[in-house]
């Protein structure tokens, strides 16, 4: 019997260690780690660390030694090509890391010649990644799987009309030329099917985000929080001023504080690694809730998981203009087994995912009154141990291993079709 055929996938990803501060890092990192167990050998093409605004070595050890990682030339236009804080807009189309294309396309061609991958895989939310995937697919003929995750465009995103047109062109080329376009929510698939009615429905595939059990097992070794502390509600990750607008929440907290329902003695909201601390600090000051809200810095990944495990409750923020998206952090929240308060549109995909996991502590993000009622109900419910948490079945279905199995089956199908089998 002949030797087993080696299957390789060239993975193009900007969000990869040593970059820190994005939950999107985990998607590519864990796919690269677990695909080895499904017969696929990944080769990763990422950007030079100089292009990353925030770096750390805490997840570099998670990259398997068997996975080659090439870090191609890349700059951040806003930091490396700016003069007195200003730069030419053309040097940031489609994004501030477009220079990565100059390094990654030649590097990708070299990697294709050396490793002869069966499939190219590129992942959003950096639009340049799909531009690189498109170029390499056209130049090599290797089939291409585009991990779109969420819609690249909508009526008002990107806000700059020229950038939106460029994104729209990349999006259209990607959907037209890839073998499979992967989305992370059913709502995103519906949007793309409506946007591109001439594209066969089978070109779109659903692979949701997930959590990593290995990381949680290590995080669980951290000591639990001290007894007698105030109830701590944690939001872990970026708070976008529009998509996760905290103003109604802050207004509700101010009202509950004035009523005496919440105080520094019995409640603390921790906003961890928001990415917009200066903006949020001003809002906290304006609402007079400095004793209730703490803006905390980035933590190493496993330390952030340990904080989730020890929290009294976990907070989700997701506006109705993101109804077709689900925050990647949600799946880690579900695995943490802590009560979840979701401030999101009850009609969106985020609320649907929570309800399917058995969680109904949900209120709209844009209603101060509804948020106030939800907080007044949620905090004592969680303190009494009666708030709903994710079912075991829901947790198991959302593991990174399960998601990687889906990706491996998809890659197998694309490779077989390309071979004419």
N, C-alpha and C positions, 0 to 999 in steps of 0.2 A: 504494500500500500504506500502511495506517495505521501510526502510530507503535507501537513495541513497548510492551506493557503493562508498567508499573513494578510490580514485586512487592516488598512490604515486609513485614518481620517485626518485631514489637515484642518485644525480648528483655529479660526481667526477671531481673536477676542482682545479688545482693549482692556476690559475689566478682568484683571488677573493679578495675583500677587507678584510684586510687593505693593500694588495699589491697595489702599485702605479706604474705608468709609462708604462702600457701596455694597448692598446686599446682593447685587447682580454678580459680584465676584464668585459667589458660591455656586452659581449655576454652571459656569464653565469649569471651575476648579473640580467640582464633584463629578461632572461628566467625565473629565479627563482622568480622574482617579478610578472611577468604577467601570468605565468602558473596558478596561483591561480584563475584567472578569467576565465580559460577554464576547470575548474574541476580537475586540477592536483595539488597535494600537494607535493612540492619539499622538499627533505632532502639533504643538501649539505655536502659533505665530502671534505674538503680542507686541506691545510698543516698548521702546526704551523707557526705563523708569524716570528719566528726566522729564517726560511728558506728564507724569503723575503729580498732582498737587499734594497728595498725602501718601506717604509710603511707610512701610513697617515690615519687619521680617517675621511677624508672628504666624503667618500662614505659608511661608515658603517651604517649611518642612512637610506640608501636606501635598506638595507636588511629588508624585511618584518618581523615583530615580529612573524608571523605564520610559518616562515621557520626555522627549526632547522639547525644550522651550527656546525659541528664537525670538529675541527682542530687537525688532527692527528700528531703524532711525525714526524718531518722531520728536516734534516740538509742540508746545502749547503756545499758540499764537498770542494769547493774551499775556503770557509771561515772557516769552522769548523773542517775540517779534514786535513788541509794543515800544513806542517812544512816548515817555511821559504818560503812560497809562492808556495810550490810544494806538490803534492799529487799523490797517486797511481791512474793510469788510471782506474784500475778495480773498484775503488770506485766511478767512475762517468760513469758507464754503466747502462742504456743507456744515462743518463744525470747526472748532478751534484746533483740532488734531488732524486736519487734512494733510499736513506734511507727512503723517504716518504712511499715507499712500505711496509717497516717493520712496520710502524705505521698504515697505511691506510687499509691494508688487514684485520688485526684483528678488527680494528674499524669498517670497512665495514660489517664484519660478525655480529658484535653486532648490528649495525644499521639495518641490514636485519632482524635479529630476532625480534627487537623491533618494527620496522615500517612496515615490510612485504611489501616492494615495489613491484610494478607490473613490473617495468622496471628499469634497470641500465643504466645510461648515463655517458659517460666519454668524455672529450674534450682535444684536442691537443692545443698548440704546445709543451707541456711537455710530452715526450714519456712515462714517468713513469705513467702518468694518464691512458693511455690505457693498460699498464701492470697491473695496479690495477684492471681496469675494466675486463680484461681477467681473472685474478685470481678469482675475486668475481663471475663472470659468471660461471666459471667452478666449483666452490665450492658450489654454491647455485642453479644453474639451472635457475636463473632468466634471462629472455631475456635481451639482451644488445644492446643498440644503441651507436655506436661509432661516435662521432663528429670529423671526421678527419680534417675538414676544408680544408687544403692544402695537397698535397702529402708529405708523411713523408720522402721519399727518391727520389733522382734522380742520374744521373751518377756521379756527383761530390759532392753530399750532403748526409749526413755529410762528411766533407772533410777527416776525419780520417777513413781509411778502416775498422778497427775493429768496430768502432762506427756505420759505415754505415751498416755493416753486422747485428749488433744487431738491429738497427732500421728496417732493412729489415725483420728480423724474426718477430718482433713485428707487423709490418705492415701486413705481410702475415697471421699471426695468427688472427689479428683483422678482416681483411676482410673475412677470412674463417669462423669465429665463431660468428661474430655479426649478429643480425637480420637485421639491417640497418646500412650502412655507410653513414654518412651525409657529404657532401662537400659544399663549399661556392661559387664555380664557375663552370660553365659548362665545362671549360677546365680541371679542376681537375677530374671531372667524366669521361671525355674521356680518360684521362691518366690511371685511374684505370681500366676502362673497357678493355683497350688495354693491361695493365700489367697483369690482371687476367681474361683472356677470358673465363675460365670455371665457373666463378662466375656469377650467373644470373643478368642481367642488372637491374632488379627491386630491387636488394639489395642496390643500390646507390640512394640517394635522395639529392636534392638541397635545401638548406636553406641558403640564402645569409646573410651577415651581414647587419646592419641597423643603424638607429639613434633613439634616444629616445626623443619624443616630450616634455615630462615633463621636462627633463633636459634643453632643448632649451628654453622652456617658462620661466624658472628661469634665464637662462643666458641672455635673452633679457632684463631683468630688469637692467643690467649693463649700465652705461652711455656710449654714443657713443664716438668715438675718436674725438679729437679736430680738428677744421677746420684749413686748411692751412698747415697741416703736409705733409711731403713727402709721395709719394705712398708707401704703405707697403704691401709687398708680404710675406705671412706666410706659412711656412712648419711646421706642428704640429706633432711631433712624431719622432720615431727612424729613423736615416739615416744609413743604413747598407752600409759599404764600397764597397761591391760587388753589392748587389741587388738594391741599390739606389745610385750608384756611383756619387758623385757630381762634379768630376773633370772637365768634359766637361762644366758643368754649370758655375763653377768658372772661367774657361778659357774664356767663352763667356762674363761673367760679366767684366773681366779684359779688354777685347777688347772694349766693349761698354763704359767702363770708359775712356779708352785711347782716344776714338773717341769724348768724350764729350757728348755722348747720355745719359748716366746715371751718376749721381753724388750724393753725400750725400744730396744735396739740393732737389733732386726730386725723390729719390728712396732708399728704405731700404728693405733688405731681412732678415726676422726674422726666424731663425732656432730654434724652440722651443723643448727642451727636446730631443736632438738628440741621447743621449746614447753614443756618440763618440766625445765629445767636444774636447778632447785633439788632436785627429787625425785631426778633421776639422779645429781647430784653426791653426795648422801648414799649412794646405792647403790654408787657407785664407791668411796667412802671405806670403806664397810663391807666390801667385798670386797678392799680393798687393791690396786686395779689402777690407781691414779692415774697410774703411769708408762706405762700402755698405752693409756688412754682419754683423749681430749681432747673436751671440750664446747665447740663453737665457735659464734659468733653467726651471725645471718642474713647472707647475701650477696646483692647484686643478682643478678637471675635469670641473666643470661648469665655472671656470675662463678661462680655455682653450677654451671652446665653445664661451664664450663672446669675446675672442680675434678673433676667426674666424669670428664672426658676424660683428666685427668692421674693419676687414682687407679690404684693397683695392682689394686684390686678394689672392687666395689660391693656393699653389703649391703642385703638385703630382710628386713624383719620383718613377719610377718602371722600372727596367731593363728588357730586352727581355728574360733573363733567368728566369723571373717570369711571363711569358705571361699567364700562367694558373692561376694566383693569382690576387686578387683585394685587395688593402690595406683596412683594416676595416675603416680607417679614411675617405675614399672616400665618404661613405654614409652620414657622418656628414658634409662633405664639401657640398654635394648636398643640404642638408637641410638648411645649412647656407645661401644659396641664394646669394653667392658672386661669382664673376667670377673665373674660375678655369683654371690655366695653367698646363697642364699635360705633363710632360716629360717622355714619355713611348713609347714603340713600337706600332705603329698604328695598328698592326695585333693582339695585345694581348687582353685579356679579360678586362683589365682596360680601354683601349681605346674604346672597344665595349660598355661597360657600360656607359661611358661618352657620346658617340654618341647617344645611345638610350635615354639618358636624354636631348638631344638637345644641347650638348656641343662639339664644334669642334676645340677648341684652344689646339691643340695637336702637339707635336714635339718629335722626337726620343731622348732618354736620352744620347745616345752615340755620338751625332754630335754637336760639338761646333758651327759650322756654322748655323745649323738648329735652335739651341737654341737661338743664337744671333738674328736671324731673327724673331723667335717667340716672344722673349722679346720685341724687338723694335716695333712689331705689337700689342702685348697684352697690354702693359702698357697704351699707349694712348687710346686704345679701351675701357679699363676698366675705365679709368679716365673720359671718355666721356659718360659713362653709356651705351655703345653699345655692350659690351662683352656678349656673351650668358650665361645664367644661367639655372639651371635645371628647367624643366617644373613642374607644380603643380602635374600632374599625376605621374611623375617619383618620386617626393618626397614622395607622399602619399604611393606608393607601397613599399617603403623602410623603413617603420617604424618598430620599434622593436615589436609593438603590432601585426603587420601583420606577421612578422617572427615567433612570438610565437604561433600564430594561426596555422601556418604550422607545428610547432613542436608538438603542442597538437594533431593535427589530426594524425601525424605519430605515436606518443605514443599510441593513441587510437587503431590504426591498429595493432601495435605490441602486445599490451595487449590482444586484441580480438583473434588474431591468437594463442597466447599462451594458452588462455582459451579454444581453440577449437571451437570458434564461427564462 
